[in-house]
Structures are given as structure tokens and as C-alpha cells.
């Protein structure tokens, strides 16, 4: 039983750590794919439709 509890605690710690690392590394698309030849606008605007 002690090994199972230790495994659950380790799995939770690894999950929380991976979540933190991925959150820190994540960038928005307008930052990640910006070069001098492309221009990506604010990703919050809808590019499809009448307006």
C-alpha cells in the first residue's frame, strides 16, 4: 500500500511539474510565428465573415 501511495504522489508531482513547464514555454501564435516577412494580427479577431 505504501508503494501505491508513493506512486500516486510521484505521478501527481510529475503532472504538476510538466503542467508548469508547458505553461511557461507556451507562446501565442502572433509571437511564435512572427518574422519580418509575415504579419499575424491579433488572434482574437475573426477572419471569416461579412466584416
mmCIF file of the C-alpha atoms, coordinates in Angstrom:
data_MODEL
# 
_entry.id   MODEL 
# 
loop_
_atom_site.group_PDB 
_atom_site.id 
_atom_site.type_symbol 
_atom_site.label_atom_id 
_atom_site.label_alt_id 
_atom_site.label_comp_id 
_atom_site.label_asym_id 
_atom_site.label_entity_id 
_atom_site.label_seq_id 
_atom_site.pdbx_PDB_ins_code 
_atom_site.Cartn_x 
_atom_site.Cartn_y 
_atom_site.Cartn_z 
_atom_site.occupancy 
_atom_site.B_iso_or_equiv 
_atom_site.pdbx_formal_charge 
_atom_site.auth_seq_id 
_atom_site.auth_comp_id 
_atom_site.auth_asym_id 
_atom_site.auth_atom_id 
_atom_site.pdbx_PDB_model_num 
ATOM 1  C CA . UNK A 1 1  ? 0.000   0.000  0.000   1.00 0.00 ? 1  UNK A CA 1 
ATOM 2  C CA . UNK A 1 2  ? 2.887   2.367  0.726   1.00 0.00 ? 2  UNK A CA 1 
ATOM 3  C CA . UNK A 1 3  ? 4.287   1.849  -2.765  1.00 0.00 ? 3  UNK A CA 1 
ATOM 4  C CA . UNK A 1 4  ? 0.929   2.685  -4.349  1.00 0.00 ? 4  UNK A CA 1 
ATOM 5  C CA . UNK A 1 5  ? 0.590   5.901  -2.356  1.00 0.00 ? 5  UNK A CA 1 
ATOM 6  C CA . UNK A 1 6  ? 4.151   6.860  -3.257  1.00 0.00 ? 6  UNK A CA 1 
ATOM 7  C CA . UNK A 1 7  ? 3.428   6.182  -6.936  1.00 0.00 ? 7  UNK A CA 1 
ATOM 8  C CA . UNK A 1 8  ? 0.279   8.340  -6.826  1.00 0.00 ? 8  UNK A CA 1 
ATOM 9  C CA . UNK A 1 9  ? 2.192   11.181 -5.161  1.00 0.00 ? 9  UNK A CA 1 
ATOM 10 C CA . UNK A 1 10 ? 5.020   10.921 -7.704  1.00 0.00 ? 10 UNK A CA 1 
ATOM 11 C CA . UNK A 1 11 ? 2.579   10.878 -10.629 1.00 0.00 ? 11 UNK A CA 1 
ATOM 12 C CA . UNK A 1 12 ? 0.811   13.967 -9.272  1.00 0.00 ? 12 UNK A CA 1 
ATOM 13 C CA . UNK A 1 13 ? 4.131   15.776 -8.757  1.00 0.00 ? 13 UNK A CA 1 
ATOM 14 C CA . UNK A 1 14 ? 5.299   14.928 -12.287 1.00 0.00 ? 14 UNK A CA 1 
ATOM 15 C CA . UNK A 1 15 ? 1.957   16.094 -13.715 1.00 0.00 ? 15 UNK A CA 1 
ATOM 16 C CA . UNK A 1 16 ? 2.055   19.401 -11.862 1.00 0.00 ? 16 UNK A CA 1 
ATOM 17 C CA . UNK A 1 17 ? 5.683   19.956 -12.855 1.00 0.00 ? 17 UNK A CA 1 
ATOM 18 C CA . UNK A 1 18 ? 5.013   19.203 -16.519 1.00 0.00 ? 18 UNK A CA 1 
ATOM 19 C CA . UNK A 1 19 ? 1.982   21.492 -16.491 1.00 0.00 ? 19 UNK A CA 1 
ATOM 20 C CA . UNK A 1 20 ? 4.071   24.347 -15.085 1.00 0.00 ? 20 UNK A CA 1 
ATOM 21 C CA . UNK A 1 21 ? 6.883   23.847 -17.601 1.00 0.00 ? 21 UNK A CA 1 
ATOM 22 C CA . UNK A 1 22 ? 4.488   23.720 -20.545 1.00 0.00 ? 22 UNK A CA 1 
ATOM 23 C CA . UNK A 1 23 ? 2.660   26.815 -19.315 1.00 0.00 ? 23 UNK A CA 1 
ATOM 24 C CA . UNK A 1 24 ? 5.914   28.772 -19.052 1.00 0.00 ? 24 UNK A CA 1 
ATOM 25 C CA . UNK A 1 25 ? 7.137   27.655 -22.500 1.00 0.00 ? 25 UNK A CA 1 
ATOM 26 C CA . UNK A 1 26 ? 3.859   28.352 -24.338 1.00 0.00 ? 26 UNK A CA 1 
ATOM 27 C CA . UNK A 1 27 ? 3.691   31.407 -26.631 1.00 0.00 ? 27 UNK A CA 1 
ATOM 28 C CA . UNK A 1 28 ? 0.812   32.940 -28.537 1.00 0.00 ? 28 UNK A CA 1 
ATOM 29 C CA . UNK A 1 29 ? 0.727   32.485 -32.291 1.00 0.00 ? 29 UNK A CA 1 
ATOM 30 C CA . UNK A 1 30 ? 1.464   36.140 -33.044 1.00 0.00 ? 30 UNK A CA 1 
ATOM 31 C CA . UNK A 1 31 ? 4.709   35.867 -31.045 1.00 0.00 ? 31 UNK A CA 1 
ATOM 32 C CA . UNK A 1 32 ? 5.748   32.352 -32.069 1.00 0.00 ? 32 UNK A CA 1 
ATOM 33 C CA . UNK A 1 33 ? 5.312   32.830 -35.830 1.00 0.00 ? 33 UNK A CA 1 
ATOM 34 C CA . UNK A 1 34 ? 6.341   36.457 -36.306 1.00 0.00 ? 34 UNK A CA 1 
ATOM 35 C CA . UNK A 1 35 ? 9.090   37.137 -38.826 1.00 0.00 ? 35 UNK A CA 1 
ATOM 36 C CA . UNK A 1 36 ? 9.975   40.112 -40.968 1.00 0.00 ? 36 UNK A CA 1 
ATOM 37 C CA . UNK A 1 37 ? 8.050   38.633 -43.909 1.00 0.00 ? 37 UNK A CA 1 
ATOM 38 C CA . UNK A 1 38 ? 4.814   37.683 -42.181 1.00 0.00 ? 38 UNK A CA 1 
ATOM 39 C CA . UNK A 1 39 ? 2.355   39.658 -40.156 1.00 0.00 ? 39 UNK A CA 1 
ATOM 40 C CA . UNK A 1 40 ? -0.121  37.857 -37.951 1.00 0.00 ? 40 UNK A CA 1 
ATOM 41 C CA . UNK A 1 41 ? -2.735  40.102 -36.417 1.00 0.00 ? 41 UNK A CA 1 
ATOM 42 C CA . UNK A 1 42 ? -4.375  39.829 -33.062 1.00 0.00 ? 42 UNK A CA 1 
ATOM 43 C CA . UNK A 1 43 ? -5.598  36.222 -32.817 1.00 0.00 ? 43 UNK A CA 1 
ATOM 44 C CA . UNK A 1 44 ? -8.766  37.419 -31.102 1.00 0.00 ? 44 UNK A CA 1 
ATOM 45 C CA . UNK A 1 45 ? -10.341 38.724 -34.313 1.00 0.00 ? 45 UNK A CA 1 
ATOM 46 C CA . UNK A 1 46 ? -12.456 36.565 -36.571 1.00 0.00 ? 46 UNK A CA 1 
ATOM 47 C CA . UNK A 1 47 ? -11.058 36.461 -40.118 1.00 0.00 ? 47 UNK A CA 1 
ATOM 48 C CA . UNK A 1 48 ? -14.183 34.920 -41.674 1.00 0.00 ? 48 UNK A CA 1 
ATOM 49 C CA . UNK A 1 49 ? -17.486 36.664 -42.340 1.00 0.00 ? 49 UNK A CA 1 
ATOM 50 C CA . UNK A 1 50 ? -19.038 39.847 -43.603 1.00 0.00 ? 50 UNK A CA 1 
ATOM 51 C CA . UNK A 1 51 ? -16.885 42.205 -41.548 1.00 0.00 ? 51 UNK A CA 1 
# 
